[in-house]
Structure formats: structure tokens, C-alpha cells
């Protein structure tokens, strides 16, 4: 009986500890998915807020990097304010792996110095603060955007990417 109990206990420990890393990975993936979803919900809640160069709040308005900066801050994540620094931060995401909540970067001036930023919806659209005289809006990821696309970044905890 003792031998049987020992093996039963051993199998229990193997099961418990053998599954712990996948449970941990699942926990990280769940947190990441929640953060992504909250990021996108926050971005969409700001639709119709006016563009303001250098703006970083819904009360004053947003430029594109102020928009992404504020969204991440609102969701408890600190990213740089300037678009070029945002591009240097986070994890590079290949185009085929972009998901909702990732930040998209566009070099509209082809200068390599000042990038336009947007939040990916994960379904072929982006939410962004476009230009003076316009407001935050959701746009389709058309050939226009693809022409200027230079990369995507992910700022979420290291989990399954």
C-alpha cells in the first residue's frame, strides 16, 4: 500500500509541476490579451477627439505619438512620448504577426526622423490621430498606409508573441 501511495504522490507532483509552466504562460497570455483589448477599447473611445500638434490629452487633443503615449499610460504602461523613441522601444513585430493593440509606424515624410503612429485593430484597420483639422478616427489599412509602413511594436509583457 505504501508503494502504491508513493507512486500516486509522485504522479501528482509530476502533474502539478509539469503543468506549472504552461499555466504560467497561459496567465501571461491572458494578461497580454486583456491589455491589448483594453488598449484598443481606449483608442476607440477617443474617436472624434481633435488633432493637436504636441497634444497628449483628450481635453486638449492629440498628435499621433501623444495619442499612443496617452493610451498606454491610461492602461498602466509607460512608453516614450516621441514617435522615434516609441519605435526604438518595445518588441519588433513582423507584419504577418500584427495583432490588436500593437503600435504601427509610418514614415509619411520619408525622413526617418518623425513617424506617424497608430493602434492596430487586428482586423485590417488602425486608430490614429491623423492631421491638423481632423480628429482621431479609425481607417482601413489601405495601400496608402502600406506604402509608408516601416514597422510595428509591441509593448506588452513577455509572453507568447
N, C-alpha and C positions, 0 to 999 in steps of 0.2 A: 504494500500500500504506500509506503514511504517513497519507493522508487517511482511509482505512478504519480504521486503528488509532486515530486521533484520535476519530472518531465512536464507536467501540466504547468507548473510555475515557470519553468524555463521557456516553454512555448508562449506563455502570457507575456513575459519580458521581451522576447524577440518581437512579438506582435506590437507591443506597446512602443518600444524604442525603434523598431524598424519602420514604423509609420510616422514617427515624430517629425522627420524632416519634410515629408510630404504635407503633413498638417501645417508645419511652419510655412512652407512655400504657399500653401493654399491661403493661409492667413495674410501673407504679404500680397498675394494676387488679389485677394478680396479688398484689402485696404487700397491698393493701387486702383482697382476698378471703381471703388467708391470715390476716390479723389478725382479720377478722370471724369466721372459722371457729374460730380459737384462743380468741377471746373467748367464743363460745358453748360450746365444749368446756369451758373453765374454769368458766363459770357452771353448767353441768350437773354438773360434778364436785363442786360444793358442795351439791348437793341433800341435805337432811337435816341440815345444819348449823343449830343453833338460832338463833333471833332473839335479839339483844341490843341494846337501845337504845344508840346511840353506838358499837356494835361495828364493828371494822374488820379482823377476822382470823378465820380458820377455827378457831383454837384457842379464842377467846373467844366468837365468834358475830358476827352481822352485823345492823345495821339496813339499810334498803333502800339508802341512799346509801353506806354503808360497804361494802356488797356490790358495787355498781358501781365504787366507788373502788378496791377491792382487786383486782377482776378486771382493770381496765385497768392498774393498776400491775404486776400479775403478768405482763402481756403487753407491758410496756415503754412504756406510755403514761401520761402524767400528766394527770389530770383533777382538778378541785376535790373536796373531801370532802363539802361540804354540798350538798344536793339543789338548792337555789335557785341556787347558783353553778354546779352542773353544767348546769342548764337554760340559764343565760346563756352557757355555753361551747359550743364545737362548732358544727356546721352544722345549721341547721333542716332537717328532713326532712318533706316533705308526707306525709300519711297513706298515700296511694297508692304512695309510693316507699320505705316502710319495708322494711328487709332484716334478715337475721340479724346480730346484733351491735350493732344500733342501740339506744340507750337510750330507753326510753319513760317519760313523766312523767304522773303523775296527781295531781290536787288533791282528795284524798279529804275534806279538811276544808272545802273551798271557801273557803280563807283567802287564797290567793295567797302564803303565807309558808313553807309546809312541804310539799314534794312527795314522793310515793311514787315510787320508781324501779324499773325492771325492764329486763332484757335481752330484746330481741325474738328469737324463734327464726326468724322469717321465714316461718313456716307457720301463723300463727294462734294461737300460744302465746307466753307470756312466762315468764321465770325470774326469781324475786324472793324477797326475804326479807320475808314479809308482816307478821306481828304478834307481840307477846309471846305466848309459849306455843305458837308454831308454829315451823316450820323452813323453810329455803329449799326452794322447790318450783316445779314447772312448772304453770302454769294456762292454761286456754284464754282467749283474748281475747273474753270474752262481752260482752253488752250492759251488764253491771255496769261493766266496765272502760271501755267506750266512753263511758259517761255521765260519767266523771271524767277522761278522757284530755284532756290540754292540749297535748301536742306530743311530738316525738321529736327526738333529736340524734344526730349522727354525729361522731365524734372522729378519724376515720382520715385519712391523708394526702390532700391534694387530688388527686383522680384523677377517674375517671368516677363521678359520684354519681347 
